[in-house]
Amino acid sequence: MIPKSSILLIEDEENIRSFIATTLKNQNYKITTAASGTEGLHLCASLCPDVVLLDLGLPDMDGIEVIKKLRTWTSTPIIVISARSHEQEKAKALDYGADDYITKPFGTVELLARIRTSLRHSSQMNAGSLQQVPVYRHKELVVDYEKHLVTLSGEMIHLTQIEFKLLSLLAQNSGKVLTYSFIMEKIWGPYVDNNNQILRVNMANIRRKIEKNPAAPEHVFTEIGIGYRMAEADQS
């Protein structure tokens, strides 16, 4: 059987490295491991993996430095796997170029789902198709980018221009965490105030319009202190 995709795991704890490697091999991924940031950078340059799984607490350098170095020459998806649960650490990793962040301990189902999402986004970007997918669908919610139309259970939902831009940005990156700073810059420009209150207000308005129960959302999820994640689009 031909391996699905190649994955580079940069993790210094041997038991975790072995567990993840075995899990991914069983799912038919081609897995290569590194125990330090330096080794990981060299392997990434020589192997050009499809996804990098990266621990932040490495013995020779901080994982944030690995992200910075990788982002100078590659757009390979980076999924951070770390015991650091502080919101600022997550936001920093994502803002410096990580594509996703999983906090230890985690389940294999969650890990595999995040890998699939990163691979999907990477293949779409490589094909130049991310912005060309005309419609986002998740359950009864439909976002039609070309028609500038949002429907819920067939009923048209009225959104302001800013609300539609926000929802479209999240939908086009469905399954990925988008940080507050990333969203603010994309919607309001690079010189926007760091205060994200305007974003929170708009997101609350969107939730009231598209969620049956805004307190238990089905479509747009808050990553506390970090940003927002749109539910993965339904596979057609």
Beta strands, then each sheet from edge to edge (+ up, - down):
strand 1: 6-10
strand 2: 30-34
strand 3: 51-54
strand 4: 78-82
strand 5: 100-103
strand 6: 135-138
strand 7: 141-144
strand 8: 149-152
strand 9: 155-156
strand 10: 177-179
strand 11: 220-223
strand 12: 227-230
sheet 1: 2+ 1+ 3+ 4+ 5+
sheet 2: 6+ 7- 8+ 9-
sheet 3: 10+ 12- 11+
end
